């Protein structure tokens, strides 16, 4: 679906939510000839949209945003009248982008992603052996699979770059990497669907075992893309957050136990479990907690997740190292420039001294002649 299909944008309602911090969400209704949907956005989301549009085009967007905090001594930012006024201005802002004569604003991926415009691929059915504009063979199917794997690596790299830039305080760069990652995730989904259709075409040209293996390869790509999609939607994660959900050495079993003590441990050895005393001694850190990411996994899955997180942190450190090396190179270049400028100033000072000496001698000679 393209931006040209959008017929109307309106902010139909607002809602003030007290948790985790008080904030107001604006319900945006988007209408097209075939469907209508709504999305909820905060004011900060509008600010991110505005900054990303300006960053990607190097121009000011068609309209400006209303100020975040109203200048009023008697009303708060959550006053109904202020919210209504801001709602009108934000709706005007979105419509200005949609109706502007330059289509670069309304067709940008950032704007379409902000409105949650659904993307669907055309239903392209070709003759036997020819779909998606590709004449599928077992060999070029593997080549296309390799390209999709490259896209997955690019997504992971953008997410690591997003987190690294955020930890360095580069908010604009972090937002740019986040948008780039989401765009690559969407494109990867289309390519994976294309691989699945291609596998149906070449199914008769490969054996049952090979067809099953390639089907598992497609499913693996789907799962990896889904994981990266969740990481992209979750936002920036610090190292503490990354490791928080993967610690611990015991998993929930059918009985629901999450204790670090093995079943039939020391308490059961001594018969009466009621006589067991709580363990004493120092405890480092808080008790491991389940997260949405670790809850559906078994022990092996948690171990694999932790290894993946550690590899991700290693990649992130490599990215940070590259950034620091570039900064060091810039510092050395600046130092060299300063040294050259200092030498030039010393040469100029020496020349001024020589000219001053000559002028003094000439003045003495003129006094003698006079």
N, C-alpha and C positions, 0 to 999 in steps of 0.2 A: 504494500500500500504506500503510495507516495503522498507528499505533503499537499499536492494539488487536489487530492481527494477530500481534504478537510474543508467543510463548508462553514463551520462555525466553532468558535471557542468561547466558553463562558464560565465564569466562576460562580457556581450555583449556591454554595453554602460555605460556612466556616465552622471550625470546631476548636475549642480551647482544651488542650489535653494537659493534665497536671503532672504526668509522669513521663520520663524520669525527671525532667525539668519542665515547668510550665511553658507551653508553646502553642501556637495557633497553626492549624493546618487549613489549607484552602482546597476545596473540592473543585477540580477543573473538569468540565464536561466538554468532550470533543465529539463533534457530529460529522459523519460522512454520509454519502448517499445510501450506504448499505448497513451501517451500524452506528451506534453511539456508545461511548464508554466514559468512565470517569477515572481520574487519578487524584490522589491527595499529595500536595506538596507544601513544604514549609517555606517560610521567607528565605531561609538560608539556601534552599534549593534554587530559588530564583536568582540569588546572588551568584551561586556557582554557575548557573546557566549564563548569566550576563558576562561573568569573567571569562568563561570558556569561549563564548562567541567572540568576545573582543580579542582574546589571545589567538584564536584560530584564523581570524580575518584581518588582524591588525587595524581594525576600524571600530568606532563606537557603534553599538547596536542602534536600531532605528528609534528607540525610546529609552528613557532613563527610568530607573526604579525609584519608588518612593523611599524616603529615608527609613532606616530601621527603627530608630527610636524617636518618637515625636517630641518636639520641644514644648512641654507643657508642665506646669507646676501643680496642676490640679487633677490631671488625668494620667492613668498608667497606660503602658503599651497594650494592655488587654481590655481597655475600655471599648464598649460595643461600638461607639461612634467612630473611634479611631480605626477599629478593625473593618468597619463598613467602608470607610474612606480608602483604606489601603486596598481592600478587595476590588474596588472600582479601578484604582490606579494599576493594580497588577493585571486585571483583565484588559485594560487599555494597552498595557505593555505587550501582552501576548498577541493581541489583535494587530498591533503595529508591525510585529515581526511577520505575522501571517499574510498581511495585505501589502507589505512593502513591495515596491516595483522591482527591487533587486531580489531575485529568487535565492541568492546565496544564503540568506538568513533562514528562510523557512525550509530549505532543503538540507540544511546542515544536519549531520548525524546527531549532534548535541541537542538540537531542538526536538528532533523526532524522538530521541530517547527520553527527553524530559516529558513529552506527552505520552510516552508508552505506545507509540504508533505500532500496531502489529505488522510484522514483516512476513509475508508469505511468498513462496516461490511459485512461479507459473507452473501449471500442470502440463509439462511437456512430455508428450508421448510420441516417440518416433517409430520408425520401422524397426524390424528385427535387427538388433546389434547396434542401434544408433539412438541414444537418448542423451539429453543434456548437452547436445552438440558434440559429443564424444563418441567415436566408434570404439566401443569397449572390446578389449581383448584381455586375457589373463595378465599379460605383461604390463600394459599401460594402466590396468587397475592397480597393480602394486606401485607403479610410479605415482599415481594420484594419491594412494594411501600414504606414501612418503611425504607428499606435499602437505597433507592434512596433519601429519605428525609434526612437520615444521611449523605449521600454524599454531599447534598446541604449545610448542616450545616458545613461540613468540608471545603467546598470551601469558604464559608463566613469567617470562622475562619482563613484560609490561607491568604485571602485578608486583613483582619484586622491586622494580624501579619506582612504582607508585609508593610503596611502603618506605623505600630508602629516601626518596625525596621528601616525604612527609616527616620522617624522623629528623631531617636536616632543616625543616621549616620552610621548604619550598612548596607552598600550598598550590600555586598555579601549575607548577610542573607536575605535582602529584595528581591534580584533577585531570590534566591532559593525558597522563598515562592511564588513569582510570577509564576515561572515555575511549581511548585507543584499545584498551583491553576488552571493553564491552563490545566494541565494533568487531574486533577479531573473533570474539566468542560467537557473535551472531553469524558471521561469515563461516566459521568452522561448522556450525550446525547445518548450514545449507550444504556444505561440502560433504559432511558425513551422510546426509540424506542421499546425496548424489552417489556416493560410494555404495550405499545399500541398493539403490536402483541398478547400478552397474553390475553388482553381484548377481542380481536376478537375471540380467541379460547373459552373463557368461556362465551361469550355473551349469548348463549342459556341456560346457567345454572343459570343465574340471571335474575331478572325482568327488565322491561324496565327502570323503575325509577332508580334502582341500577346501571344499565349499563350506564345511562346518568350521574349519580353522579360520577362514577369512570372515565368516560371520561373527566369530568371537573377536576378531580384530576390530570389526566395526563396532561391536558392543563395547569393547574396551575404550575406544575413542569416545563413544557417547558418554560413558561413565566419567571419563577424565574431563571432558568438556563440562559436564554437569557439576563436578567438583569445583572446577575453576569458575564457573558461573556463580556458585554460592560464595566463593571467596571474593569475587568482584562485587557482588551485592552486599556483602558483609561490611565493606569499607576497609579503611586502613587498619592493620593489626600490628601492634608492637610485638617485640620479642617476648615480653612477659605474657601477652595474650596468646601468642602462638603456642608456647610451651605449657600454658595453664591447663589445657584440656587433654594433654597426652601423657601426664605423669601418672605414677601409680603402677602397681604390679599385680593387681587383682581385678577381675571383671565381674559384672553382675551375671549370675547363673540363674538357672530356673527357679531356685529358691529365693532369689532376690538378695542374696548376701553380697555386700561390697566390702567386707572386712578384709584387712591385710592378713588375718590369721587363716591358715588353711583349714578346711573341714577336718574334724577329728584331730585338732591340734592339741596344745598343752592342756586346755580345759577338759577335753574329753579323756585325756590320759589319766587324770586323777579322779575320774568318776563323777563327782558332783560338780556340775557347772556353776552352781550358785556360790561355791566356795572360792571360785577364781577371783582374784583381786585384779583391779585395773592395773595395767602396766604403768610403772613409774619411770621417771627419767625425763630427759629433755626431748622435746619434739620439735623438729625443725620444719617450719612452714605449716600451712593449714592442711586439713584433710583433703585429698584429691576429690574433685567434684566432676560429675558427669556433665557433658555439654551435648548440644544437638549434633555435633560432629562426631563425637565418640560413642554416643548412646547405642546406635545400631550395630556397632562393631564388636567382634569377639576379640580374644586375647591376641591372636595373630594379626587381626586388622588394626588393633591399637598399636602394636609394635611397628607394623608397616607405616601407619600414619605418623608415628613419632619419627621414624627414619626419614620419611618424606619431609617432615617439618625441619629436621636437622639439615637435610640436604638443601632445603629452601633457604635456611639461615646461612649456610655456607655460600650459596649463590648470592645472597644479599650482601654478605661481607665482601665478596669479590666485586660486586657493583660499587659498594662504598669505597673499596680500595682503588678502583679505577677513578672514581670521582675525586678522591683525595690526591691521587697522582696527577690528575689534570690540574687541580688547584695548586699543587706544589710547582708544577711546570709554569703556571701563570705567575706564581710568586717569584720564581727564579727569573722569568722574563721581565717582570717589573723591576726587579733588583738590577738586572743588566741595563735596562733603559735608564734607571736613575743614575747608575754609574756613568753612562755615556753623557747624560745631561750635565752631571757634575763636572766631568772633564771639559765639556764645551764651555761651561761657565768659568772654569779656571783659565781656559785659553782667552776668553773674552776679557777677563780681569787683567791678565798679563798684557794683552794688547792695549787696554786702557792705560795701564801704568806706563808703557813705552810711549804712547802718544802724549801723555801728560808730561813725561820727561822732556820730550822734544819741544813741546810748547813752552816749557819753562826756560829751556836754553834759548829758544828764539826770542822770548821776551827779554832775557838778559842782554842779548846782542842788540836788540832794538833800543834798549835803554842806553847802551854804550854809544850807539850811533847818534842818539838824540842829545 
